[in-house]
Amino acid sequence: MRRFRYEYGSGPLHALGLAASFALTGYAVLRIAGGPSPLSVLLWFVAAIVAHDLVLLPLYSSIDRIGARVLRPARSPRAISPLNHVRVPALLSGLMLLVWFPLVLGLSDPTFRANTGLGTDGYFARWLLLTGVLFAVSGIAYVVRRARAPRAS
């Protein structure tokens, strides 16, 4: 067992979990590749990787750096930073937009209407409402944390 840990770097349970993860990933790839158009799925994955690495990552990293400079906490070690109270709802709102953008932006209305009989009318308003609620709850949590924090002398 000691030799295995030395050679592998972790225990056998970790190796088993990693093997299961690779098996599940391989199964998913085979199921996707066996679908209607494996080339379009591959192109979609490549476009998603390129769009994320070349466009989105620099964009949200720059926005986060600007936010870190603007929302700098006080010098006190007990000071509560507002930065994560902005990051978390922004991340969740962005994730919801990323997942549901065809419906939120109304880009899939004809297809969605043909498949479900419903329109995409309310999705943008619901996404805005969800974003507002996320920021409001985060703001309330920040105010409560600030009120409960001990005062620096």
N, C-alpha and C positions, 0 to 999 in steps of 0.2 A: 504494500500500500504506500509506503514511504517513497519507494522508487517511482510509482505511478504519479504521485503528487509532484515529485521533483521533475519528472520528464514532461508531464502535461501542464502543471502549474496550478491545478485545482483538483478537487475530489472527483470520484467516479460519478456521483450524482450530477455534477455540473456537466460532465461529458455526455451522460445519458440525456440530459435536458437539451444540450446543444444538438445531439444527433436527432432527437425528436423534432426540434425546430427546423432543422434542415430537411427532414423527411416531409414535414407539413408544407414547407415552402416548395419543395419539389413537386408535391401533389398539386398544389395550387397552380404552379406554372404549367404543369401538364394539362390541367383542366382548362386553363385559359387558352393555352396553345391549341387545344382540341376544339375550341369554339368556332364561331362563324368566320372570323378573320384574324388569324394570329398576327399577321403583319400590321394590321391597324392597331392592335393592342400593343405590340412592340414599339410602333411609332409613337403611340400615346405615352408610353413610359419614358421613352427617350425625350420627347418634348417636355414632359413634366419635370424630368431631371434637369434639363437645360434651362427651362424657365425658372425653376427654383434656384439653381446654383448661379446663374448669370444675371437674373433680374430680381427675384424676390429676396434672396439672402442679403445682397448689398443694400436693398431698399429698407428692409426692416431692421437691419443692423445699424444703418445710419439714423433711422428714426429713433431707435433705442438709445444710441449715443447722445443724440440731441436731448432726448427726454432725461437721460441721466445727468446731463449738465444743467438743465433747467430745474429739475426737481431734486436738486442736491439736498440731502438732509443737513440739519444743523450739526455743528461740531461735537455736540454732546454724544457720548456713547449710548445714552438711553433715548436719544431722539428717534422718532418713528419716521421712516422714509415714506413719502407718498408714491414713490416710483412703482413698487409692486402693486399698489392699489390702482394704478393706471395700466400697468402691463397685463395683468390677469384679465380684466374685462376686454381690453383691446385684443388680446390673443384669442379669447373665446369668441368674440364677435367676428374677428377675421376668419377663424376656423369655420364658423357657421356660414359666413359668406362664401368661403372657398368650397365648402361641401354643397351648398344649395344655390350657387350663383346663377345657374341657368333659370331657376325658378324665380329667384329674387329679382334678377334683371329682366325677366320676361322673355328670355331667349328661346325657351322650349315650349312656348304656349301652344302652337299647333299640335306638336307631338304629344304633349301632356294632355291636352284637351281630347285628342283622339283616343288616347289610352285610358283615361280616367273619366272623361265627361265633365271635368272641372277645369276652370281657368286658373291662371297664375296671378290673378288680380291682387290678392291680399298678402303675398309673400314679402314684398318690399316693406310694406307697413309693419308686418310682424317682425321682420328682421330689425327694423329701426326701433320698434318697441322693445325687443329683446336686448338690443344694444343699450338703450336707455336704462332698462331695469338693471342690467349688469353693472353699468357705471354708477347708478344710484346706490345699489347694494354695496358696492365697493367703497363708495364715498361715505356711506353710513358706517361701514366697518372701520374706515380710517378715522372718522370723527370719534367713534367709541374708543378705539385704541388710544387716540391722543388724549381723550378725557381720562382714561384709566391709568395712563402712564404717570409714574412719579415725576414730580417737578424737579428740574435740575436747579441747584442753588448757585 
